Amino acid sequence: MKIHSYPCKLTVPTAIALGRFDGVHLAHKEVISAAAKLKSTLSPTVFTFCDNPNKSNPHLLTTEEEKHLLIAECGTDILINATFDSVRNMSAEEFFDLVLCRDLNAKAIFCGYNYRFGKGASADSETLARFCRESGIAFTCIAEVEGFSSTAVRALLSEGRVQSAAKILGRNYTLKGNVIHGNAIGRTIDTPTLNIEADKAKLLPRFGVYATVATISGKSYRAVTNIGLKPTVGSEAPTIETHLLDVTGNFYGVYAELELIDFIRPEQRFSSLEALRETIENDVSDAKRILATL
């Protein structure tokens, strides 16, 4: 997949999928895959934003790298990354005429039922359908799939309902980053942990303990993970600490990927490290039970 920053000009005729596509969930993939079905005659292209225009949701469901990989898996030939400022002052007509038709050579356009465009999000999918009819461009609007939205995924993650979120995403929600040095308290209570420095732009789920699968250097391990502020020992910023159930070793500096499989319990404060240790033992038992079939 070729990635271009907008503004750019494409000479090949394109089938364009439009959307923010944060999370690239199953409904997003339906829009992108519909464009990819025209691959024999048109170049499947995605037009999206590389920044986040929605300031009410500052954290994203996918990093840029994740988003690109997921879009590529749908059969996309070209990804157009635009900043929101590059088009925010365009009217709906200008966006259609100048961006989609002139610059991106659109011959077929695809979007979701709730797609909006133009200055102030003034136009919707019905407006886009009319523009396409008048210009002789094929248009497809993918109908709503009830409950399938990035907003729904965010709400489920905020409640710790990672299994329900996975059904919308079509995959387990993941957190990725390098293993960094922590305060080593886990070793003092016989549960050494990996401290994972995840992308700060990515949305964290409800603080608490999760059964997870950690992939490190191509190998997957059952794990139990605490996400939050560690109220018993104190932390100024949220941390991600993972205890591997099947292996020990030095993983500092290694890149790790965590799949969130199920929520075990909310984060809580303990009266002592001994009470914390006992609860972690129960967490480990619960994680082993949840992950037994994996």
Secondary structure, DSSP 8 states (H G I E B T S, - for coil): -EEEESS----S-EEEEES--TT--HHHHHHHHHHHTTTTTSEEEEEEESS---TTS-SBSS-HHHHHHHHHHTT-SEEEEE-GGGTTT--HHHIIIIIIIIIT-EEEEEEETT-EESGGG-EEHHHHHHHHHHHT-EEEEE---TT-SHHHHHHHHHTT-HHHHHHHHTS--EEEEEEE----HHHHTT---EEEEE-TTB---SSEEEEEEEEETTEEEEEEEEEE--TTT--SS-EEEEEESS-----TT-EEEEEEEEEEEE----SSHHHHHHHHHHHHHHHHHHHTT-
